[in-house]
Amino acid sequence: MSAYIPGFKAANGSADKDINGKSNKNLNLKPDKALNLKLDSEKTGSRPQSIDPFRFQMVKYRLAGIYGNEDESEKMFTSILKKELNNSAAHYGMALLMERKSRLKEAMEHLRKALENRAFDPNILLAMGKINILAGDPQKALEIMQGLETISEVETEFEFYHSQAMLMTGMSQDAEKGFEKVIDTAPELFPKAYYHLAEIKGENGESALSHYYLGLYFYEIKNMKSAKFHLMKSLETLSETEKKKRAESVLIKSEKRERNLKRNRR
């Protein structure tokens, strides 16, 4: 979908450069909740009693795949899979790493292998849906993710990627509802939901709301200059009282954060 977003290039120079806030090839823009898990193993070296071995491996290898050193993580996964060909968690982690490296065919192959022994694992299915979105096949992504909306373990992440796939297939109204659920639940994890809402509003000719959501998006990714620009533009014509109050509040926070950043650079 190629949507008109008012003031986007004027504020940022290049939409391609700033759409993710930085050069991040992943669709998920923020560290996920897994980073905040306080696993007892980090302190004691033992597995926490509250999580089964497979789920523990899934969290561990997810972190390595998404955030670990690329070369070291690939060596680790390769070594594990040489000894354990059917280790679904390791295949899952390797797939996430291949996604980071834009090696999507290899990522998909590892996810297929992961599913051989864990056919209905929601995290693996969701990752496969994401790869299909990246590969430009949102319809396939929708088919793969069908039914995941009922699984609380991946509920918010599902909502975000499912909405992306719907947006790519022209289902803007349904996508809008999905992105609104995401920003009500975990906007700090999926700030790009704000960007997509701005995209939809811009396409519908709702300029004030498009600026509003862009302002919130840039605030979340810490681009204060662009956040201020879009929030001020939205306030020129924004009529919804609650959104107007929030735009004013975030604008004040943006100005304060920008002053602090300048002070720290001195």
C-alpha positions in Angstrom: 0.0 0.0 0.0 1.5 3.3 -1.0 -0.1 5.8 1.2 0.2 9.6 1.3 1.5 10.7 4.7 1.4 14.5 5.1 4.8 16.2 5.9 6.6 12.9 6.3 9.4 13.6 3.8 9.5 17.3 4.7 10.2 16.4 8.3 12.6 13.6 7.7 14.2 13.8 4.3 13.8 10.2 3.4 10.9 8.0 4.3 12.9 4.8 3.6 15.6 5.9 6.0 13.4 6.9 8.9 10.4 4.6 8.7 11.9 2.3 11.3 13.6 5.0 13.2 16.9 3.4 12.3 18.3 0.9 9.8 16.4 -2.1 11.3 15.4 -4.8 8.8 13.1 -6.5 11.4 9.5 -5.6 11.4 9.4 -5.7 15.1 10.8 -2.4 16.1 11.3 -2.8 19.9 12.9 -5.4 22.1 10.1 -7.9 22.9 8.9 -8.9 26.3 11.3 -11.8 26.4 14.1 -9.4 27.2 12.3 -8.5 30.4 11.9 -12.0 31.6 13.9 -12.5 34.8 14.9 -16.1 34.3 16.4 -17.6 37.4 19.0 -19.4 35.2 20.7 -16.1 34.6 21.7 -16.0 38.3 21.9 -19.7 39.2 22.6 -21.5 36.0 19.6 -23.7 36.5 16.3 -23.8 34.7 13.4 -22.0 36.5 10.8 -24.4 37.8 7.9 -22.4 36.3 8.9 -23.1 32.7 9.3 -26.4 30.9 12.6 -27.2 29.1 11.2 -26.5 25.6 9.7 -23.2 26.5 13.0 -22.3 28.2 14.9 -23.1 25.1 12.4 -21.1 22.9 13.0 -18.0 25.0 16.8 -18.5 25.2 17.2 -19.1 21.4 14.7 -16.4 20.5 17.0 -13.9 22.4 20.1 -15.3 20.7 18.4 -15.2 17.3 17.1 -11.6 17.5 19.6 -9.9 19.7 22.8 -12.0 19.9 26.0 -11.5 18.0 25.2 -12.7 14.5 28.3 -14.7 13.9 28.5 -16.3 17.3 24.8 -17.1 17.3 25.0 -18.8 13.9 28.0 -20.9 15.1 26.0 -21.9 18.2 22.9 -22.9 16.3 24.9 -24.8 13.7 26.7 -26.7 16.4 23.5 -27.6 18.2 21.7 -28.7 15.0 24.6 -30.9 14.0 24.0 -32.9 17.3 20.2 -32.5 17.5 18.7 -32.4 14.0 15.2 -32.2 15.4 15.7 -29.5 17.9 12.7 -27.3 17.1 13.7 -24.5 19.4 17.2 -24.3 17.8 15.6 -24.3 14.3 13.3 -21.5 15.5 16.2 -19.4 16.8 18.2 -20.0 13.6 15.2 -18.8 11.6 15.0 -15.6 13.5 18.7 -15.1 12.9 18.3 -15.8 9.2 15.5 -13.2 9.1 17.9 -10.6 10.6 20.4 -11.4 7.9 17.7 -11.1 5.2 18.2 -14.8 4.3 14.5 -15.5 4.1 14.6 -18.8 2.2 16.8 -20.3 4.9 14.7 -18.8 7.6 11.6 -20.5 6.1 13.4 -23.8 5.8 14.3 -23.8 9.5 10.8 -22.9 10.5 9.5 -25.8 8.4 11.9 -28.1 10.3 10.9 -26.6 13.6 7.2 -27.4 12.8 7.9 -31.0 12.1 8.0 -31.8 15.8 6.0 -28.8 17.1 3.3 -28.6 14.4 1.0 -26.2 16.3 3.5 -24.1 18.2 2.1 -20.5 18.0 5.6 -18.8 18.1 6.8 -20.8 15.2 3.7 -20.2 13.2 3.8 -16.5 13.9 7.4 -16.3 12.8 6.5 -18.1 9.6 3.7 -15.5 9.1 6.2 -12.7 9.6 8.6 -14.2 7.0 5.9 -14.4 4.5 5.1 -10.7 5.1 8.8 -9.8 4.6 8.8 -12.0 1.4 5.8 -10.1 0.0 3.2 -12.8 0.4 0.7 -11.3 3.0 -2.1 -13.7 1.8 0.0 -16.7 2.8 0.8 -15.0 6.1 -2.9 -14.6 6.8 -3.5 -18.3 6.1 -0.6 -19.4 8.4 -1.6 -17.2 11.3 -5.3 -18.2 11.1 -6.5 -19.2 14.6 -3.6 -17.6 16.5 -5.8 -14.8 17.8 -7.2 -17.1 20.4 -3.7 -17.9 21.9 -2.8 -15.4 24.7 0.9 -16.3 24.5 1.2 -14.4 21.2 -1.9 -12.3 21.3 -0.4 -8.8 20.9 2.3 -9.8 18.5 -0.2 -11.7 16.4 -2.5 -8.6 16.3 0.4 -6.5 15.0 1.6 -8.8 12.2 -1.9 -10.0 11.3 -2.9 -6.3 10.9 0.2 -5.7 8.7 -0.8 -8.6 6.5 -4.4 -7.3 6.2 -3.1 -3.8 5.4 -1.0 -5.2 2.6 -4.0 -7.1 1.1 -6.2 -4.0 1.1 -8.2 -4.7 4.3 -7.6 -1.3 5.7 -10.6 -1.1 8.0 -9.8 -4.4 9.7 -6.2 -3.5 9.9 -7.0 -0.2 11.6 -9.0 -2.0 14.3 -6.1 -4.4 14.9 -3.5 -1.6 15.1 -5.7 0.3 17.6 -5.8 -2.9 19.8 -2.0 -3.0 19.7 -1.5 0.6 20.8 -4.0 0.1 23.6 -2.0 -2.9 24.8 1.7 -2.5 24.1 2.6 0.6 22.0 6.2 0.6 23.3 6.7 -2.9 21.8 5.2 -2.2 18.5 5.5 1.6 17.8 5.1 1.0 14.1 1.4 0.4 14.8 1.2 4.2 15.1 2.9 4.6 11.7 0.5 2.3 10.0 -2.5 4.1 11.6 -1.0 7.3 10.2 -0.7 5.6 6.8 -4.4 4.6 6.9 -5.6 8.0 8.0 -3.5 9.7 5.4 -5.0 7.4 2.7 -8.4 8.4 4.0 -7.6 12.1 3.8 -7.7 12.6 7.6 -4.6 14.8 7.7 -4.9 15.8 11.4 -5.1 12.2 12.6 -2.3 11.2 10.2 0.0 13.8 11.8 -1.2 12.8 15.2 -0.2 9.2 14.9 3.1 10.1 13.2 3.9 12.3 16.1 3.3 9.5 18.5 5.3 7.1 16.4 8.3 9.4 16.2 8.1 10.1 20.0 8.2 6.4 20.7 11.3 5.9 18.5 12.9 8.9 20.1 13.0 11.2 17.0 12.0 14.3 18.9 12.4 16.7 16.0 9.9 14.8 13.8 7.6 14.1 16.7 7.3 17.9 17.5 6.7 18.7 13.8 3.8 16.3 13.4 2.2 16.9 16.8 2.2 20.7 16.1 0.7 20.1 12.6 -2.0 17.8 14.1 -2.9 20.4 16.7 -3.7 22.9 14.0 -6.9 21.1 13.0 -7.4 18.2 15.4 -10.9 18.2 16.8 -11.1 15.2 19.1 -10.7 16.4 22.7 -8.9 13.4 24.1 -6.4 13.1 21.2 -5.8 16.8 21.4 -5.0 16.6 25.1 -2.6 13.7 24.4 -0.9 15.5 21.5 -0.3 18.5 23.7 1.0 16.3 26.5 3.4 14.4 24.3 4.5 17.6 22.6 5.6 19.0 26.0 7.4 15.7 26.8 9.1 15.8 23.4 10.4 19.3 24.0 11.6 18.4 27.4 13.3 15.2 26.1 14.9 17.2 23.3 16.3 19.8 25.8 17.7 17.0 27.9 19.4 15.4 24.9 21.0 18.7 23.9 22.2 19.2 27.5 23.8 15.7 27.6 25.7 16.4 24.3 27.5 19.4 25.8 
